[in-house]
Amino acid sequence: MNYEDPGGPGIPIVALHGTFGRGKTFAAVTRALSPDYRVIAPDLRGHARTRTQRTASTPQPTTSPRAAWDGDFGREAFVGDVAAFIEGLGLAPALVVGHSLGGVTAYQLAARRPELVRALVVEDVCAVPGDAVLDVTGWPRRFSDRAAAERFFAATPAPEYFLESVGDDGELLFNPGDMMAVQRGNAGDWWDDWLAVTQPTLLLRATNSFLLDAAQAAEMIRRRPATELVTFDGTGHWIHREAPDAYAEAVRGFFRNYGLLG
């Protein structure tokens, strides 16, 4: 797995991005938490530089960019990847932060592999994510230049977020078909996982979220009372990008309350 790591002596935090994203999405939060914390952010399977896995018999692409991943995008696969990542870097038990897709992966990891997670921050995702929210099947695989990419993504909910996944050569750093599979794989009823989490947990919600409304957040808190909730007024789904300083302050305060000092 490719990952972002600023290095340094800070307490490590493993940060998991959402669908269509990459580890670099946490750059502003990384700076805000430094030098007390060291944010290590992998590109999850199918995304950015951890995107394509081919078997020996799979033909190499010629004119078609970014061949599809020859694997699955189910929950077990994502959880297994992150578990191996944490073990491989010797980070267990880790502080884990997850946004959207990464948030589901984070709380499932905490529930299924509790020895790997010390404390948990879940950003703007509920216990029952719905079906795929963005149809990208017709998206281009390559843009003629940066301006063309900017024009295309101007109509998306978070243009800068998506532009991060366009390479210097104009190539999209994920396969749109894979992203549909990622969204379908993330949809489901994950209450059992949420309720099985025993670690200290912080839930972050955006008032303009399309994945975690006030009623859903209240239900998550009611059914798991040990959860802390912080709501960010006026922000959308990508809290870590829209309000990185406030986000970092909430995360820092939460960890410090549990003696996880940085």
VENNOR-V908157 format. One record per residue. N is the residue number from 1. SS is DSSP state (a for helix, b for strand, c for the rest). PHI is phi in whole degrees, -180 to 180 (NA if undefined). D_CENTER is the distance of its C-alpha to the mean C-alpha in Angstrom with 2 decimals. Layout:
N:SS:PHI:D_CENTER
N:SS:PHI:D_CENTER
This chain:
1:c:NA:14.08
2:c:-72:14.04
3:b:-153:12.47
4:b:-95:13.13
5:b:-153:15.47
6:c:-75:17.97
7:c:74:20.17
8:c:98:22.57
9:c:-89:23.70
10:c:-63:21.07
11:b:-65:19.53
12:b:-69:16.41
13:b:-123:12.98
14:b:-93:10.22
15:b:-113:6.92
16:b:-113:3.69
17:c:-79:1.95
18:c:-93:3.30
19:c:-57:6.74
20:c:77:9.08
21:c:-96:7.14
22:c:-161:7.72
23:a:-56:7.99
24:a:-63:10.65
25:a:-61:8.85
26:a:-93:9.33
27:a:-58:12.98
28:a:-68:14.69
29:a:-67:13.24
30:a:-58:14.16
31:a:-65:17.60
32:a:-68:17.98
33:a:-90:17.40
34:c:-77:19.58
35:c:-94:21.94
36:c:-67:21.54
37:b:-125:18.07
38:b:-115:16.68
39:b:-87:12.94
40:b:-107:12.07
41:b:-126:8.88
42:b:-77:9.06
43:c:-83:8.72
44:c:-72:7.86
45:c:-54:11.02
46:c:82:12.47
47:b:-116:10.58
48:c:48:12.49
49:c:-87:14.62
50:b:-116:13.46
51:c:-123:14.44
52:c:-129:17.99
53:c:-125:19.86
54:c:-122:23.50
55:c:-82:26.34
56:c:-62:29.69
57:c:-88:31.12
58:c:-76:28.49
59:c:-61:30.19
60:c:-76:28.70
61:c:-67:27.91
62:c:-108:30.67
63:c:-93:30.22
64:c:-91:26.97
65:c:-76:23.84
66:c:49:20.69
67:c:-59:22.00
68:c:-68:19.92
69:c:-67:18.30
70:c:-91:21.06
71:c:-155:19.08
72:c:-115:17.31
73:c:-123:13.97
74:c:-78:14.84
75:a:-63:13.20
76:a:-62:15.47
77:a:-66:14.47
78:a:-65:10.75
79:a:-63:11.98
80:a:-63:14.80
81:a:-60:13.02
82:a:-69:11.18
83:a:-60:14.53
84:a:-65:16.43
85:a:-63:14.41
86:a:-64:15.11
87:a:-67:18.63
88:a:-64:19.27
89:c:-93:18.68
90:c:65:20.58
91:c:-97:18.08
92:c:-71:18.80
93:c:-77:18.82
94:b:-101:15.68
95:b:-80:14.17
96:b:-124:10.55
97:b:-118:8.07
98:b:-140:4.93
99:b:-108:4.09
100:c:57:5.64
101:a:-49:5.20
102:a:-66:3.17
103:a:-68:6.06
104:a:-62:8.46
105:a:-60:8.00
106:a:-65:8.57
107:a:-75:11.59
108:a:-71:12.86
109:a:-61:12.94
110:a:-62:14.77
111:a:-76:17.09
112:a:-92:17.88
113:c:-131:17.99
114:a:-61:18.92
115:a:-69:20.62
116:a:-95:17.44
117:b:-123:15.90
118:b:-93:17.95
119:b:-157:16.12
120:b:-139:12.96
121:b:-124:11.14
122:b:-114:9.41
123:b:-104:8.58
124:c:55:10.29
125:c:-152:10.26
126:c:-101:13.47
127:c:-85:15.11
128:c:-133:16.30
129:c:-61:13.93
130:c:-80:16.45
131:c:-66:17.17
132:c:-47:15.56
133:c:-98:15.57
134:c:-139:16.06
135:c:-85:18.70
136:c:-115:18.28
137:c:-62:21.00
138:c:-98:23.36
139:c:-68:21.29
140:c:-67:23.08
141:c:-95:22.05
142:b:-149:23.65
143:c:-114:24.83
144:c:-66:28.23
145:c:-162:27.10
146:a:-63:24.62
147:a:-61:26.58
148:a:-64:26.25
149:a:-65:22.46
150:a:-63:22.56
151:a:-64:24.97
152:a:-66:22.94
153:a:-81:19.64
154:c:-60:21.69
155:c:-89:21.72
156:c:-87:17.98
157:c:-64:16.31
158:c:-146:14.66
159:a:-53:16.77
160:a:-65:15.64
161:a:-61:11.96
162:a:-72:13.37
163:a:-63:16.08
164:c:-62:13.92
165:c:-100:13.69
166:b:-113:17.50
167:c:-71:19.39
168:c:-61:22.54
169:c:-89:24.61
170:c:87:23.15
171:b:-82:21.44
172:b:-72:18.18
173:c:-88:15.72
174:b:-151:14.66
175:c:-92:17.05
176:a:-55:17.11
177:a:-63:18.48
178:a:-62:15.65
179:a:-67:13.22
180:a:-65:15.66
181:a:-66:15.61
182:a:-61:11.84
183:a:-65:12.30
184:a:-65:15.45
185:a:-68:14.16
186:a:-84:11.62
187:c:-75:14.62
188:c:160:16.89
189:c:-102:18.43
190:c:-111:16.51
191:a:-58:18.90
192:a:-58:20.33
193:a:-68:17.15
194:a:-58:16.53
195:a:-74:20.22
196:a:-84:20.37
197:c:-69:18.19
198:c:-109:20.82
199:c:-77:19.03
200:b:-54:18.98
201:b:-135:16.19
202:b:-116:15.23
203:b:-108:13.99
204:b:-107:13.24
205:b:-129:14.48
206:b:-97:15.38
207:c:-66:18.92
208:c:-103:18.28
209:c:-72:15.32
210:c:-107:15.72
211:c:-120:13.56
212:c:-143:14.90
213:c:-86:18.54
214:a:-61:20.88
215:a:-67:22.51
216:a:-64:19.42
217:a:-62:18.38
218:a:-62:22.02
219:a:-67:22.19
220:a:-64:19.26
221:a:-72:21.16
222:a:-63:24.47
223:a:-83:23.63
224:c:-135:21.96
225:c:-63:24.00
226:c:-75:22.68
227:b:-88:19.51
228:b:-94:19.58
229:b:-124:18.51
230:b:-125:18.13
231:b:-108:18.41
232:b:-106:18.04
233:c:-69:20.95
234:c:81:20.86
235:c:-102:17.19
236:c:-100:15.06
237:c:-58:11.63
238:c:-94:10.10
239:a:-59:11.77
240:a:-63:10.52
241:a:-97:12.20
242:a:-81:15.11
243:c:-141:16.17
244:a:-63:14.92
245:a:-69:18.15
246:a:-66:18.23
247:a:-60:14.66
248:a:-62:15.73
249:a:-63:18.97
250:a:-65:17.55
251:a:-66:15.43
252:a:-62:18.48
253:a:-63:20.87
254:a:-62:19.14
255:a:-63:19.08
256:a:-66:22.63
257:a:-61:23.88
258:c:-103:23.25
259:c:76:24.88
260:c:-92:21.78
261:c:-76:23.38
262:c:-143:22.35
